[in-house]
Amino acid sequence: MSVRRLAKEQPDSFAFSKASETEIKFWLGKYPEGKQASAVIPMLWIAQKQEGWVCEPALREIATRLSMPYIRVYEVATFYTMFNLAPVGEHLVQVCGTTPCWLRGSDALMEVCEKRIGKKGDISADGKFTWVEVECMGACANAPMIQLANGDGDHYIEDLDAVSFETLLDNLAAGNKVEYGPQSDRKASEPHGTDVLTDPSLYDGSKAQPVTLPNTEKAEG
């Protein structure tokens, strides 16, 4: 993994919002007195969901809140790639490039990203998008897929190709509502092009062949 550094340009200050403070109280309540440093990852995540990224003043605020050295918070933030160390667009597009998605066409999705958004980590000219390549997110049966992070939360969008992905970006840029999950005609990860479990013979036993197991005949005598 390459070295990750904080953005050169940083805000002068950072403060958690009222909603974020409620979440912080919840997470701090999970740990006994003296062990509040265990909440460093949740607090970094709360800061990121509030601002879209984790700025340097946020790291210092978290270090103060958790009574831990600043360098320890810095180490966590720069180690985990889930934390954005620079500002991102309104929609963060995370394209899976691991083998199942690659075999199913993730390269085409990345080409769309380069054409529509720019280089990895850049913010598009309209401020709407940033894209990054990520490792497996566990939706291999629905490859290729992305995770979309925005004000609505974090959502999987699956069964993509270049055409459907361009349409998705068009709708997001226009502020239209988009459907999360598979972009094909299937639900979840059911097989393509088939009616799943609608034929009773699939589960009522009528297709089962008679089987005679050894040593099951009733003993004579």
C-alpha atoms as one frame of an Amber mdcrd trajectory, in Angstrom:
protein
   0.000   0.000   0.000   1.370   3.419  -0.910   2.012   6.074   1.711  -1.109
   8.066   2.548  -0.762  11.701   3.564  -3.117  14.449   4.655  -4.212  17.022
   2.083  -1.964  20.074   1.808  -4.858  22.500   2.167  -6.656  22.228   5.503
  -9.462  24.175   7.201  -8.575  26.375  10.166 -10.857  24.512  12.558 -13.296
  21.638  12.965 -16.303  21.063  15.207 -18.671  18.132  15.459 -22.303  18.899
  14.674 -25.137  18.309  17.119 -26.123  15.128  15.299 -22.522  13.908  15.373
 -22.302  14.598  19.103 -25.261  12.286  19.652 -23.461   9.502  17.786 -20.244
  10.156  19.699 -22.076   9.839  23.018 -23.467   6.486  21.882 -20.056   5.119
  20.906 -18.210   6.412  23.968 -20.839   4.707  26.103 -19.686   1.350  24.763
 -16.303   1.526  26.481 -15.362   1.585  30.179 -13.650   4.553  31.792 -10.073
   4.829  30.653 -10.679   2.896  27.433 -12.241   5.679  25.374  -9.383   5.490
  22.854 -11.120   2.359  21.547 -13.643   4.704  19.921 -11.068   6.280  17.605
 -12.324   4.511  14.451 -16.007   5.306  15.098 -15.124   8.955  15.785 -13.062
   9.225  12.613 -15.981   7.711  10.693 -18.437  10.162  12.260 -16.175  13.063
  11.263 -15.978  11.741   7.711 -19.722  11.229   7.353 -20.233  14.788   8.568
 -17.741  16.474   6.224 -17.115  13.869   3.517 -13.452  13.575   4.557 -11.210
  13.668   7.636  -9.312  16.927   7.996  -6.287  17.583  10.203  -8.191  19.700
  12.762 -10.634  16.792  13.137  -7.745  14.480  14.015  -6.645  16.897  16.732
 -10.184  17.239  18.074 -10.544  13.460  18.259  -7.172  13.103  19.976  -8.227
  15.643  22.604 -11.618  14.028  23.141 -10.104  10.566  23.570  -7.091  11.701
  25.629  -4.677  10.046  23.240  -1.595  11.323  21.406  -2.335  13.036  18.103
   0.125  10.754  16.294  -1.944   7.698  17.275  -5.056   9.162  15.654  -2.979
  10.136  12.618  -1.654   6.572  12.338  -5.166   5.103  12.290  -6.517   7.628
   9.787  -3.637   7.158   7.355  -3.598   3.353   7.650  -7.234   2.608   6.791
  -8.175   3.457   3.213 -11.813   3.837   4.266 -10.884   7.312   5.500 -10.687
  10.085   2.912  -7.742  12.345   3.684  -8.762  14.998   1.144 -12.088  16.509
   0.091 -14.261  14.423  -2.246 -17.207  15.129  -4.496 -20.841  14.903  -3.501
 -20.855  11.274  -4.627 -17.870   9.053  -3.855 -17.791   6.222  -6.413 -15.829
   3.213  -5.158 -15.200   0.781  -8.017 -14.275  -2.786  -7.087 -11.271  -3.970
  -9.095 -10.777  -7.394  -7.515 -10.706 -10.505  -9.742 -14.468 -11.365  -9.961
 -15.393  -7.771 -10.842 -12.412  -7.456 -13.183 -13.429 -10.607 -15.038 -16.950
  -9.225 -15.376 -15.900  -5.835 -16.757 -14.818  -3.459 -13.992 -12.154  -2.061
 -16.349 -14.968  -0.625 -18.461 -16.424   1.083 -15.391 -13.052   2.641 -14.600
 -12.753   3.898 -18.157 -16.122   5.623 -17.713 -14.874   7.161 -14.470 -11.716
   8.496 -16.140 -13.767   9.957 -18.986 -16.553  11.444 -16.864 -14.791  12.325
 -13.599 -11.028  12.416 -14.098  -8.118  10.749 -12.351  -8.545   8.638  -9.240
  -9.118  10.848  -6.225  -9.886  13.982  -8.238 -13.132  15.909  -7.866 -15.089
  16.309 -11.099 -15.403  19.798 -12.575 -19.000  20.090 -11.366 -18.083  18.973
  -7.839 -20.428  16.018  -8.069 -18.058  13.062  -8.164 -14.844  11.525  -6.953
 -13.869   7.958  -7.786 -11.415   5.466  -6.326 -10.582   1.821  -6.934 -11.174
  -0.502  -3.978 -10.690  -4.151  -3.127 -13.422  -6.780  -2.784 -16.605  -5.639
  -1.057 -18.201  -9.070  -0.910 -20.743  -8.814  -3.726 -18.866 -11.068  -6.166
 -22.042 -12.801  -7.413 -23.269  -9.409  -8.627 -20.049  -8.294 -10.311 -19.105
  -5.790 -11.503 -20.221  -3.475  -8.744 -19.518  -0.187  -7.011 -20.249   1.277
  -3.614 -21.711   4.761  -3.733 -21.186   6.970  -0.688 -23.180  10.201  -0.432
 -25.591  12.033   1.820 -27.999   9.091   1.652 -25.427   6.695   3.116 -23.360
   3.906   1.589 -25.040   1.771  -1.061 -24.072  -1.113  -3.339 -24.912  -0.751
  -7.032 -24.386  -4.005  -8.911 -24.655  -5.806 -12.256 -23.257  -2.774 -14.044
 -21.838  -2.301 -17.510 -20.493   0.802 -19.221 -23.909   1.859 -20.549 -25.866
   1.409 -17.317 -23.037   3.048 -15.357 -23.098   6.133 -17.599 -26.860   6.333
 -17.127 -26.386   6.096 -13.364 -23.871   8.963 -13.378 -26.198  11.029 -15.579
 -29.041  10.605 -13.106 -26.860  11.382 -10.108 -25.494  14.512 -11.785 -29.047
  15.654 -12.563 -30.188  15.018  -9.002 -32.580  12.274 -10.048 -33.483   9.418
  -7.749 -31.573   6.236  -8.515 -32.234   2.631  -7.626 -29.616   0.918  -5.501
 -28.780  -2.771  -5.762 -28.678  -4.802  -9.014 -29.150  -2.789 -12.202 -30.375
  -5.898 -14.017 -33.746  -7.676 -13.911 -32.814  -9.907 -11.001 -33.338  -9.427
  -7.294 -30.376  -9.584  -4.925 -28.028 -12.351  -6.153 -30.558 -14.746  -7.645
 -29.558 -16.427 -10.953 -29.916 -14.417 -14.153 -32.832 -15.088 -16.496 -34.769
 -17.613 -14.447 -37.794 -17.769 -12.182 -36.366 -18.739  -8.847 -38.265 -21.312
  -6.761 -41.553 -20.732  -8.548 -41.850 -24.338  -9.779 -43.196 -26.491  -6.897
 -41.340 -29.553  -8.197 -38.091 -27.854  -7.208 -38.854 -28.296  -3.543 -41.827
 -30.682  -3.069 -39.744 -33.827  -3.535 -41.458 -34.991  -6.729 -38.177 -34.894
  -8.674 -36.351 -37.036  -6.142 -35.271 -40.490  -7.278 -35.888 -43.507  -4.992
 -32.728 -44.378  -3.112 -31.967 -47.648  -1.358 -29.303 -47.201   1.283 -27.079
 -50.116   2.373 -27.909 -51.922   5.620 -31.429 -50.445   5.719 -33.465 -53.614
   4.981 -35.329 -55.016   7.896 -33.497 -57.979   9.333 -35.234 -61.362   8.929
 -36.088 -63.597  11.805
